[in-house]
Amino acid sequence: MSELHFDVVGCDGPKAYFGRLDRERIAHAYLFTGAPGVGKKSFARRLAQSLLCEAPKSGVLGYDGTCASCRLFAGSESARHPDFLEHTGVLKIGDSDAAMGFYEGEELTARDLVRQLSMQSYSGGLRVLLLGDIDFATHHAANALLKFFEEPPRGVILLLTSSTPGRLLVTIRSRLIELRFAALAQAQVREILLRMGYDDERAALGASLGQGSVTRAIAALGDDDASLRAQVAAWFFAVVEGRTPAEGWASRDALDEGLEVLKSLVRDWTALSAVSSEASLLAVDYGSELRALPAIATPDAFAILSKLDDAQRLARTNVSPQMVSEIVRMALTGAALTRSRETRSSRT
Ligand SMILES: [Zn+2]
């Protein structure tokens, strides 16, 4: 029997879950949740490869990497295995009598999927559908798939990933077995960046800025001033210094990510205020700006961090991004007001 691999960095919880499962007990639909960049889609692809691998095995996880099925998974992010369908992002309802297409990429619609998955497996085994960062364009698109989530055809396994599961219809979410992906360890982010071809120095910097997310690490390594991180930091320093920010940063796609950047800045600001200017920072690239800020009182800092947690929960619903950013701005301005009152009273 050939040796089996499951080459995914991190994802310990889901690995343990599927590691305990035998093939007969796998459910028909899973929802992988967790922050962007913690390995949800990578895990789902390797899980699909494991399920379709022809090497004999009793468990769920593991593939030999050499069989005909595995060869179809090799070499590229989007595998070309006929029994593996992957679609990322917004899913539209589609035309009710459009021609069938297998690898239409962005063009794949909810109705295409229903048609596709009612067909027979190519290899006579399972078929696996991965809907990454699932986002239904409309309720109609979601409803077109609802029946399919309720009664999937035999032999079909659905893998959905989302960093904002609160936006899914409850009727759909309740049909899925939800597994939470935790943030990666810094060393794991570094390892993934090295595998992606970053050199030692950049991988180490990205890992220290990424806070457990490869997506965030790569964004932080983006050197241009237009990067979300730079935009959010400029907004943050303007607000806490009592200036009017030149531009907002909050958009639907950037919201969760932007709030994480803000949290790291507030945590650093708190550490510098409460511990010492030698405190080790998350946002090492903004050290000098952070050290120039007046000290923040610890209770104020906790109040802001708790507002940021609230904002993050809201960000996973359909509340407008501008509203979320306004809540954060008010929390930051509130802290600034307390500080200026303290400064005044300490002077008198
Ligand atoms: Zn194989």
Boltz pocket constraint, residues with backbone or C-beta under 6 A from the ligand:
constraints:
  - pocket:
      binder: B
      contacts: [[A, 49], [A, 52], [A, 53], [A, 54], [A, 55], [A, 63], [A, 64], [A, 65], [A, 66], [A, 67], [A, 68], [A, 69], [A, 70], [A, 71]]
      max_distance: 6.0
